[in-house]
Amino acid sequence: MTDLGTEARPLRVAVVGSGPSAFYAIEHLQRQPLAIDVDCFDRLPTPFGLVRGGVAPDHQKIKSVTRVYERLAGHPRFRFLGHVTVGRDLGVAELARHYDAVIWAVGAQADRALGVPGEELPGSHAATEFVGWYNGHPDYRDLTFDLGQDSVAVVGVGNVAMDVTRVLAKTPDELAGTDIATHALEALRRSRVRTIHLLGRRGPAQAAFTTPEIKELGELADADVIVDPAELVLDPHTEALLAAAEDRTAEKNLEVLREFAARRPSGKSRRIVIRFCVSPLALEGHASVERVRLGRNRLVPAGTDVKAEPAGEAGTIPAGLVFRSVGYRGVAVPGVPFDERRGTIPHEGGRVLAAPGGARLAGHYCVGWIKRGPSGVIGTNKPDAVESAEALLADLRAGALPAAPERDPAAIPALLAGRGVRVVGWADWKALDAIEQERGRVRTVLRAGGQ
């Protein structure tokens, strides 16, 4: 039996990352009848990860989940240490000296590439760059995108692709009521984009978007949605899989798409053209992207799923701007085991392994996308985080945590200060947030003409 977790010897836990998976793990720890001190680190001066930097600015209801995280951050045993990059400002071995357990919640920070010729041309971007740009993420806010192009291609049919398409297709008035970054709103006001091609590698039943996301495209003020009904015809294997599926999302998505296909274009100034069973073969152009050469795919059975196989060329589409949204990939943290093939931290039920299939790395746990890969929605992180937090607590009860030799809570802030790292605490972040809120309020008043 260990005395860790008592008032005399609180359990010290470092959580690296401050997105949803981090806070759900923290929530589970705070519910225990134990003395647990949590220090939450983030490389940015702001918390909440993709809820802040990745959720579309017109989806305020989704962002409201941060109210729960705010409550958790008010716990007297919680500290936020923003503007700290673990692996650079603070080493993994140093965390082990100061904390009894470390929870890695660093997400999936890289985009997967298309792997086609011309992908390096100007005008070819990761969708997350555009998302970060219009959300004011400090890594991306200074980027520029050529919105003077008439035709754009978005490769991928997940929710991020839906967000990018919707933001490109919305009118300035529709965007003005959101919390979109000012620089992005001004650039989008001048946008000359008129056609957005949304390209899916597999069929409509395999699309990863959720039903509310696809429905929103049909509700835009000045954009027609174009769907070829022939591309909604399902192969027999897909029909059988749909009939047997418990989750009815794909069926609901098909209903929406069929309704789009039955519509006649109403002459709106923008068009969203949704295509299925096509893949980029190359991005072509001279000094920048000018068009996308497409390949046609056919779907073939693959166990309980279908996979796309090449079936010849499908012509070209004009596109002076291309956004790829074909998945994320985790990035290795120096000193932390990493599975290069999967792009995740190797683990067993949330317990970090020294290598895939290897021995456990005592005291280290992982949650979220760096644990399971980039899948699911915000709520998916809760059971995932609880599993890992429970593994930590089980190891505590079993006396399997390597107790940290250095336990002074003031030691880490002092160490960082000695290295010239300007740590942003929770009170600092709240002050920043108040400034942002006030600036937003003033801009809203000015846009309304002072009324």
C-alpha positions in Angstrom: 0.0 0.0 0.0 1.3 3.5 -0.9 0.8 6.8 0.9 0.7 8.6 -2.4 -2.5 10.5 -2.7 -2.8 11.5 0.9 -2.7 15.0 2.2 0.7 14.4 3.6 2.0 13.2 0.2 -0.3 14.3 -2.6 -0.1 12.4 -5.9 1.6 14.7 -8.4 0.4 14.3 -12.0 1.7 16.2 -15.1 -0.8 16.4 -18.0 0.9 17.4 -21.3 -1.7 19.1 -23.5 -4.9 20.9 -22.6 -7.5 19.7 -25.1 -10.6 17.7 -24.4 -8.9 14.4 -23.7 -6.6 16.1 -21.2 -9.5 17.7 -19.3 -11.6 14.6 -19.3 -8.7 12.7 -17.7 -8.3 15.6 -15.2 -12.0 15.4 -14.4 -11.8 11.7 -13.6 -8.8 12.3 -11.3 -10.5 15.2 -9.5 -13.5 13.0 -8.7 -11.4 10.6 -6.6 -11.3 10.8 -2.8 -7.5 11.5 -3.0 -5.2 14.4 -2.8 -4.0 14.8 -6.4 -2.1 17.8 -7.6 -2.4 18.3 -11.4 -0.1 20.5 -13.5 -1.4 20.9 -17.0 1.2 22.0 -19.6 0.6 23.4 -23.1 3.0 24.8 -25.7 0.5 27.6 -26.4 -0.4 30.4 -23.9 -4.1 29.3 -24.4 -5.9 26.1 -23.3 -8.5 23.8 -24.9 -6.6 22.5 -27.9 -8.7 21.9 -31.0 -11.9 23.1 -29.3 -10.3 26.6 -29.5 -8.1 26.2 -32.6 -9.9 23.6 -34.7 -13.7 23.9 -34.2 -15.3 26.1 -36.8 -16.1 29.7 -35.7 -19.8 29.3 -36.6 -20.1 26.2 -34.3 -20.4 28.1 -30.9 -22.5 25.4 -29.3 -19.7 22.9 -29.7 -17.2 25.3 -28.2 -19.5 25.7 -25.1 -18.0 22.5 -23.7 -15.1 24.7 -22.5 -17.4 25.8 -19.7 -16.9 22.3 -18.2 -13.1 22.6 -18.6 -13.2 26.1 -16.9 -14.9 24.6 -13.9 -12.2 21.8 -13.7 -9.5 24.5 -13.9 -11.0 26.2 -10.9 -10.0 23.2 -8.6 -7.5 24.3 -6.0 -5.2 21.5 -6.9 -5.0 22.4 -10.6 -2.3 24.6 -12.2 -2.1 25.6 -15.9 1.4 26.2 -17.3 1.0 27.6 -20.8 3.7 28.6 -23.2 5.8 25.6 -22.2 7.0 23.1 -24.8 7.7 19.8 -23.2 10.6 18.2 -24.9 12.3 21.5 -25.4 11.7 23.8 -22.4 11.3 20.8 -20.1 12.6 17.3 -20.6 10.8 14.1 -20.1 13.3 12.9 -17.5 12.7 16.2 -15.6 9.0 15.5 -15.5 9.7 12.0 -14.1 11.8 13.6 -11.3 9.0 16.0 -10.3 5.8 14.0 -11.0 4.6 10.6 -10.0 2.7 10.2 -13.2 2.6 11.8 -16.7 -0.4 11.8 -19.0 0.4 12.5 -22.6 -2.5 14.4 -24.3 -0.6 16.0 -27.2 -3.1 15.2 -30.0 -2.2 14.7 -33.6 -0.5 17.8 -34.8 0.5 16.9 -38.4 -1.5 16.4 -41.6 -1.3 13.4 -43.8 -0.1 14.1 -47.3 -1.9 13.1 -50.6 1.4 11.7 -51.9 0.7 12.9 -55.5 2.8 14.9 -58.0 2.4 18.6 -57.7 1.4 18.6 -54.0 4.3 20.9 -53.2 3.0 23.6 -55.7 2.0 27.0 -54.3 -1.8 27.0 -53.7 -1.7 23.5 -52.2 -2.4 23.5 -48.5 -3.3 21.3 -45.5 -6.9 22.0 -44.5 -5.8 22.5 -40.9 -3.6 25.4 -42.0 -6.7 27.2 -43.3 -8.7 26.2 -40.1 -5.9 27.5 -37.9 -5.8 30.7 -40.0 -9.5 31.5 -39.7 -9.5 30.6 -36.0 -6.5 32.9 -35.3 -4.2 30.1 -34.2 -0.7 31.6 -33.6 0.9 29.0 -35.7 -1.1 29.9 -38.8 -2.5 33.4 -38.4 0.2 35.0 -40.6 -0.4 32.6 -43.6 -2.0 33.8 -46.8 -4.4 32.0 -49.1 -5.1 33.1 -52.7 -8.9 33.6 -52.3 -8.9 35.4 -55.7 -9.2 32.0 -57.4 -12.6 31.1 -59.0 -12.4 27.4 -58.3 -11.2 25.5 -55.2 -10.8 21.8 -54.4 -11.2 20.3 -51.0 -9.9 16.7 -50.8 -11.6 14.6 -48.2 -15.2 14.3 -46.9 -14.8 14.4 -43.1 -16.1 17.2 -40.8 -12.9 19.3 -41.2 -13.5 19.3 -45.0 -17.1 20.3 -44.3 -15.9 23.2 -42.2 -13.5 24.4 -44.8 -16.1 24.2 -47.5 -18.7 25.9 -45.5 -16.5 28.8 -44.5 -15.4 29.3 -48.1 -19.1 29.3 -49.3 -20.6 31.5 -46.6 -21.4 35.2 -47.3 -19.6 37.8 -45.2 -22.8 38.6 -43.4 -23.1 34.9 -42.4 -19.5 34.9 -41.1 -19.8 38.3 -39.3 -21.9 36.8 -36.5 -19.3 34.2 -35.6 -16.0 34.4 -33.7 -13.9 34.1 -36.9 -10.6 36.0 -36.7 -10.8 39.5 -38.0 -8.0 39.1 -40.5 -9.7 36.1 -42.0 -13.1 37.8 -42.2 -11.6 40.7 -44.1 -9.8 38.4 -46.5 -13.0 36.3 -47.0 -15.0 39.5 -47.7 -12.8 40.0 -50.8 -13.0 36.3 -51.8 -13.7 35.5 -55.5 -14.2 31.8 -54.9 -17.3 30.7 -56.8 -17.0 26.9 -57.1 -15.9 24.5 -54.4 -15.2 20.9 -55.5 -15.5 18.5 -52.5 -13.8 15.2 -53.4 -14.4 11.8 -51.7 -12.2 8.8 -52.3 -14.9 6.3 -51.5 -18.6 6.3 -51.8 -21.3 8.4 -50.1 -22.0 5.7 -47.5 -18.3 5.7 -46.4 -18.1 9.5 -46.0 -16.9 10.5 -42.6 -18.9 13.7 -42.1 -21.8 13.7 -39.6 -25.4 14.4 -40.7 -25.6 17.9 -39.2 -22.4 18.9 -41.0 -23.7 17.8 -44.5 -27.1 19.3 -43.9 -25.6 22.7 -43.1 -24.2 22.9 -46.7 -27.7 22.9 -48.0 -28.8 25.8 -45.7 -26.2 28.4 -46.9 -27.6 31.7 -48.1 -25.8 32.0 -51.4 -24.5 28.5 -52.4 -26.1 25.8 -54.4 -25.1 22.2 -53.6 -24.6 20.0 -56.7 -24.7 16.2 -56.4 -24.8 13.7 -59.3 -27.5 11.2 -58.5 -25.5 8.5 -60.4 -22.8 8.8 -57.7 -25.3 7.9 -55.0 -26.0 4.5 -56.4 -24.6 1.9 -54.0 -22.8 -1.3 -54.8 -24.3 -4.5 -53.4 -21.7 -5.0 -50.7 -22.3 -1.5 -49.3 -26.0 -2.0 -49.4 -25.6 -5.2 -47.3 -23.3 -3.4 -44.8 -25.8 -0.6 -44.4 -28.7 -2.9 -43.8 -26.7 -4.7 -41.1 -25.3 -1.5 -39.4 -26.6 -0.4 -36.0 -25.3 3.1 -36.6 -27.7 4.9 -39.0 -25.5 7.9 -39.7 -24.6 6.7 -43.2 -28.2 6.1 -44.0 -29.2 9.6 -42.8 -26.3 11.1 -44.8 -27.6 9.4 -47.9 -31.0 10.8 -47.4 -29.6 14.3 -47.2 -27.4 13.8 -50.3 -30.3 12.4 -52.3 -32.3 15.5 -51.4 -29.5 17.6 -52.7 -29.3 15.6 -55.9 -33.0 16.2 -56.5 -32.7 20.0 -56.2 -32.4 22.2 -59.2 -29.7 24.9 -58.9 -31.3 28.2 -57.9 -28.8 30.5 -59.5 -26.9 31.3 -56.3 -23.5 32.9 -56.8 -21.5 30.0 -55.4 -21.6 26.2 -56.1 -20.5 23.3 -53.9 -20.0 20.3 -56.2 -19.8 17.0 -54.2 -18.0 14.1 -55.9 -17.5 10.5 -54.8 -15.2 7.7 -55.8 -12.6 10.0 -57.1 -9.0 10.7 -56.0 -6.4 13.3 -57.1 -3.8 11.7 -59.3 -1.8 15.0 -59.6 -2.0 18.7 -58.9 -1.0 20.4 -62.1 0.1 23.9 -63.0 3.2 26.1 -63.8 4.0 28.5 -61.1 1.1 27.3 -58.8 -1.8 24.9 -58.8 -4.1 25.4 -61.7 -6.1 22.1 -61.9 -6.5 18.7 -60.3 -6.2 15.5 -62.4 -8.6 13.0 -61.0 -8.7 9.2 -61.0 -11.9 7.2 -60.8 -12.3 4.6 -58.1 -14.4 1.4 -57.8 -15.4 0.0 -54.4 -14.5 -3.6 -53.6 -15.3 -5.7 -50.5 -12.8 -5.6 -47.7 -14.2 -7.7 -44.9 -16.7 -5.6 -43.0 -15.9 -2.6 -45.1 -15.1 -1.6 -48.7 -11.9 -0.2 -50.1 -11.3 2.0 -53.2 -9.3 0.6 -56.1 -8.2 2.7 -59.1 -10.4 2.3 -62.1 -8.9 4.7 -64.7 -8.8 8.5 -65.1 -11.8 10.8 -64.6 -10.5 14.0 -66.3 -9.5 17.3 -64.6 -11.2 20.0 -62.7 -9.9 23.6 -62.5 -8.6 24.6 -59.0 -6.3 27.4 -58.2 -6.4 26.4 -54.5 -6.4 22.9 -53.0 -7.0 21.9 -49.4 -6.2 18.4 -48.4 -8.2 17.0 -45.5 -7.3 13.3 -45.5 -6.4 12.8 -41.9 -4.0 13.7 -39.1 -0.9 12.1 -37.7 0.7 12.3 -34.3 4.1 13.9 -33.9 6.8 12.3 -31.7 7.8 14.1 -28.5 11.5 13.9 -27.8 12.1 11.2 -25.2 8.6 9.6 -25.5 8.1 6.3 -27.3 6.5 6.7 -30.7 5.0 4.2 -33.2 6.1 5.6 -36.6 3.8 3.4 -38.5 0.6 4.4 -36.6 1.6 7.9 -35.7 0.7 7.3 -32.0 2.3 6.6 -28.7 2.4 2.8 -28.2 0.3 1.7 -25.3 -1.7 -1.0 -23.6 -5.1 0.3 -22.3 -3.6 3.8 -22.0 -0.3 2.6 -20.3 2.6 3.8 -22.4 4.9 1.0 -23.7 8.6 1.4 -24.4 8.0 0.2 -27.9 5.0 -1.3 -29.8 4.4 -4.7 -28.1 7.1 -3.9 -25.5 7.3 -3.4 -21.8 5.3 -0.8 -19.9 7.0 2.6 -19.2 6.0 3.0 -15.6 4.2 6.2 -14.6 3.4 7.2 -18.2 -0.1 7.2 -19.8 -1.6 8.6 -23.0 -5.1 9.8 -24.0 -6.9 11.2 -27.0 -5.6 11.2 -30.6 -2.0 10.4 -29.6 -3.4 7.3 -28.0 -6.0 6.0 -30.5 -5.3 8.0 -33.7 -7.3 10.8 -35.1 -10.9 9.5 -34.8 -14.2 10.5 -33.2 -15.7 13.7 -32.0 -15.0 15.7 -28.8 -17.2 13.4 -26.7 -15.3 10.3 -27.9 -12.4 11.5 -25.8 -14.2 11.0 -22.5 -14.3 7.2 -22.2 -10.9 7.1 -23.8 -9.5 9.4 -21.1 -11.4 7.6 -18.3 -9.8 4.3 -19.4 -6.3 5.8 -19.1 -7.0 7.6 -15.8 -8.3 4.4 -14.4 -5.1 2.6 -15.4 -3.1 5.3 -13.5 -5.3 4.9 -10.4 -5.0 1.1 -10.6 -1.2 1.4 -10.7 -1.4 3.8 -7.7 -3.4 1.3 -5.7 -0.9 -1.5 -6.7 2.1 0.6 -5.6 3.4 0.5 -9.2 4.0 4.2 -9.6 7.6 5.4 -9.4 7.3 8.1 -6.8 9.0 11.3 -7.8 12.0 12.2 -5.8 11.6 16.0 -6.1 8.1 17.0 -4.8 8.2 20.8 -4.2 5.4 22.3 -6.3 7.4 25.5 -6.7 10.4 23.7 -8.3 9.0 23.5 -11.9 8.0 27.1 -12.2 11.4 28.1 -10.8 13.2 25.8 -13.2 11.3 27.3 -16.2 11.9 30.8 -15.0 15.6 30.1 -14.7 15.5 29.1 -18.4 13.8 32.3 -19.5 10.5 30.6 -20.2 7.6 33.0 -19.7 5.0 30.7 -18.2 1.3 31.7 -18.8 -0.8 30.7 -15.7 -4.6 30.4 -15.6 -5.0 33.9 -14.3 -2.9 35.2 -17.2 -5.0 33.3 -19.7 -8.2 34.6 -18.2 -6.8 38.2 -18.6 -6.0 37.4 -22.2 -9.5 36.0 -22.7 -11.1 39.1 -21.2 -9.2 41.3 -23.7 -10.2 39.1 -26.6 -13.8 39.2 -25.5 -13.8 42.9 -25.2 -12.2 43.4 -28.6 -14.8 41.1 -30.1 -17.6 43.0 -28.5 -16.2 46.3 -29.8 -15.9 44.9 -33.3 -19.5 43.6 -33.2 -20.7 47.1 -32.2 -18.7 48.7 -35.0 -20.0 46.2 -37.6 -23.5 47.0 -36.6 -22.9 50.7 -37.1 -23.0 51.5 -33.4 -26.7 50.4 -33.1 
